[in-house]
Amino acid sequence: MELTAIVVFAVVAFGIFFFVVKRVLRMAIRLALVGAILFALLAGAVAWWWYA
């Protein structure tokens, strides 16, 4: 009885952990993409201003 409770708890905890990690990773990837786009725009604006 105790063992099954531990196994069920472990499976539920792993599921919650996996769900949270998946959401955080998706958010981090989106932030990295937005940051890269903003950096490219900024670099382009600076280069255009520098060579104008």
URHUWO-V938048 format. One record per helix or strand of 2 or more residues. SS is the DSSP state (alpha for helix, beta for strand). FROM is the first residue (numbers start at 1). LEN is the number of residues. If there is no record, write none. Layout:
ss=SS from=FROM len=LEN
ss=SS from=FROM len=LEN
//
This chain:
ss=alpha from=2 len=50
//
